[in-house]
């Protein structure tokens, strides 16, 4: 029997969700939803399914098995919670929520119900990320000593004018760290270990005339296993350079920049190539949305929570909000 699906939010990132659904055996798109009439009309015409301006009306009318939430950040947690409470399974784009309070509420709703939910940290499915995780978990490289990561990207004023919510605390919950670099924050804490303390600063160095949120951030994190990591990210770069992530262990250095290079202390070097994709999505979204979505649908019959759960996604949200707390003291709307 086919699993029915609906997409809520038909903006940019929905393209990769539609692509994955079109390729997924046993899944049928039955509805789309968007509050913007033009985007909704375009999605209905392109997908040939009913369209709804309100997600609750859509759920009542078509009762999808799974909804894909691709809305602005401030709607992630509330829409996901309402779907879960009605027994509908959820795939929600990152971040988990735009505030800590909303994120915690979604964690609680997810733990109380039987419907499943995945948060789209799809870069954990990259071939390089999977290889790094396997090598570090095996113990063959010895203890992790430390790590570093960079996100050197470019965003223009036009990018924010096109979707004004992106440049606001109320709509985005933050800037660079919530909308771009949170994927790398997630990989860093997943691969190196839980973060127990962070010291950092967020600032607006380039887009101050356009956005009220940050475009540049640096921090140092202490991990539960004693490792230390350093992180730098900016949207003031001249191009969208490959994300870098380097992990230093007792017996090797793992360097990610597109492909993964493992330089062993004994002189051996191995290279693990990243997958290349013909997706219509933007290159900096990575190549692994389809893998995450396929895995989620394949696990719908399992009783345990999906492995990238709200509780797991809350870890990166807390790191980001801790940096905001340090950078904007006394500004509750930034750090909540």
Beta strands, then each sheet from edge to edge (+ up, - down):
strand 1: 3-8
strand 2: 27-33
strand 3: 50-52
strand 4: 66-69
strand 5: 89-93
strand 6: 117-120
strand 7: 144-152
strand 8: 195-203
strand 9: 216-223
strand 10: 228-234
strand 11: 244-249
strand 12: 252-257
strand 13: 260-264
strand 14: 269-272
sheet 1: 3+ 2+ 1+ 4+ 5+ 6+
sheet 2: 8+ 9- 10+ 7+ 11- 12+ 13- 14+
end
